[in-house]
């Protein structure tokens, strides 16, 4: 996810766009997998060729992909994974990093015995998908990302300054952000969080440093990814279109879709176009 001040500016725009929890539907299967010192919640819908979904920051599968779940479960086995500390998965006590999250997802795919698998990731989930394809190419057949980024969009000096904030300074910034964050982020989180409602503030405090990661994935590393990748973004997304195009051009087998008039919520507000594009991309020989 883009850096904090841009996210804070955009948070007010998410209020009408952010989907509420979808209508309750019992998963065909749901379980906790013990991998790499974490208990990770996994649920599945439908049957057929597996399709793994990786959610964005502050969210989890159920409230990230409400308009993809049934659409793809009609022909495929949809697999939703809540990362450690997100959604139904308890916190593992470790800092949030994209590299560790990608390793967790690799461990889940390996434990399920479903690789190579198609992967769809939004925002932070897109970043994780790129790292997963880079470090574990044998596990990813095709990858779709939307709203991913290469860097936080801050100068080196500003990144250094923010990395040196005290816990009190960080907590103050997080409180400012929470005041403009749509309430359903917290409500949805507290509705399912196994660590209890009191974990919310700690969750925000752990998420902020993740979004300050100086280099999410290096442009040179993109060139090593041989997996076909569909790169999606809204033309008003958090990540500038120029940076999205940089990701696309850096991939040896990349395809690009910029959705007109669309912000960050391509999987909810732009679901019709997004779903069609993903179906065509994944179904291509």
SULRANOR-V962954 format. One record per residue. N is the residue number from 1. RES is the residue in one letter. SS is DSSP state (~ for helix, > for strand, _ for the rest). Layout:
# SULRANOR-V962954
N|RES|SS  N|RES|SS
This chain:
# SULRANOR-V962954
1|X|_  2|X|_  3|X|_  4|X|~  5|X|~  6|X|~  7|X|~  8|X|~  9|X|~  10|X|~  11|X|~  12|X|~  13|X|~  14|X|~  15|X|_  16|X|_  17|X|_  18|X|_  19|X|_  20|X|_  21|X|_  22|X|_  23|X|_  24|X|_  25|X|_  26|X|_  27|X|_  28|X|_  29|X|>  30|X|>  31|X|>  32|X|>  33|X|>  34|X|>  35|X|>  36|X|_  37|X|_  38|X|>  39|X|>  40|X|>  41|X|>  42|X|>  43|X|>  44|X|>  45|X|>  46|X|_  47|X|_  48|X|_  49|X|_  50|X|>  51|X|>  52|X|>  53|X|>  54|X|>  55|X|_  56|X|_  57|X|_  58|X|_  59|X|_  60|X|_  61|X|~  62|X|~  63|X|~  64|X|~  65|X|_  66|X|~  67|X|~  68|X|~  69|X|~  70|X|~  71|X|~  72|X|~  73|X|~  74|X|_  75|X|_  76|X|_  77|X|>  78|X|>  79|X|>  80|X|>  81|X|>  82|X|>  83|X|_  84|X|_  85|X|_  86|X|_  87|X|_  88|X|_  89|X|_  90|X|_  91|X|_  92|X|_  93|X|_  94|X|_  95|X|_  96|X|_  97|X|_  98|X|~  99|X|~  100|X|~  101|X|~  102|X|~  103|X|~  104|X|~  105|X|~  106|X|~  107|X|~  108|X|~  109|X|~  110|X|~  111|X|~  112|X|~  113|X|_  114|X|_  115|X|_  116|X|_  117|X|>  118|X|>  119|X|>  120|X|>  121|X|>  122|X|>  123|X|_  124|X|~  125|X|~  126|X|~  127|X|~  128|X|~  129|X|~  130|X|~  131|X|~  132|X|~  133|X|~  134|X|~  135|X|~  136|X|_  137|X|~  138|X|~  139|X|~  140|X|>  141|X|>  142|X|>  143|X|>  144|X|>  145|X|>  146|X|>  147|X|_  148|X|_  149|X|_  150|X|_  151|X|_  152|X|_  153|X|_  154|X|_  155|X|_  156|X|~  157|X|~  158|X|~  159|X|~  160|X|~  161|X|~  162|X|~  163|X|~  164|X|_  165|X|_  166|X|_  167|X|~  168|X|~  169|X|~  170|X|~  171|X|~  172|X|~  173|X|~  174|X|~  175|X|~  176|X|~  177|X|~  178|X|~  179|X|~  180|X|~  181|X|_  182|X|_  183|X|~  184|X|~  185|X|~  186|X|~  187|X|~  188|X|~  189|X|~  190|X|~  191|X|~  192|X|~  193|X|_  194|X|_  195|X|_  196|X|_  197|X|~  198|X|~  199|X|~  200|X|~  201|X|~  202|X|~  203|X|~  204|X|~  205|X|~  206|X|~  207|X|~  208|X|~  209|X|~  210|X|~  211|X|~  212|X|_  213|X|_  214|X|_  215|X|_  216|X|_  217|X|_  218|X|_  219|X|~  220|X|~  221|X|~  222|X|~  223|X|_  224|X|_  225|X|_  226|X|_  227|X|_  228|X|>  229|X|>  230|X|>  231|X|>  232|X|>  233|X|>  234|X|>  235|X|_  236|X|_  237|X|_  238|X|_  239|X|_  240|X|_  241|X|~  242|X|~  243|X|~  244|X|~  245|X|~  246|X|~  247|X|~  248|X|~  249|X|~  250|X|~  251|X|_  252|X|_  253|X|_  254|X|>  255|X|>  256|X|>  257|X|>  258|X|>  259|X|>  260|X|_  261|X|_  262|X|_  263|X|_  264|X|_  265|X|_  266|X|_  267|X|_  268|X|_  269|X|_  270|X|_  271|X|~  272|X|~  273|X|~  274|X|~  275|X|~  276|X|~  277|X|~  278|X|~  279|X|~  280|X|~  281|X|~  282|X|~  283|X|~  284|X|_  285|X|_
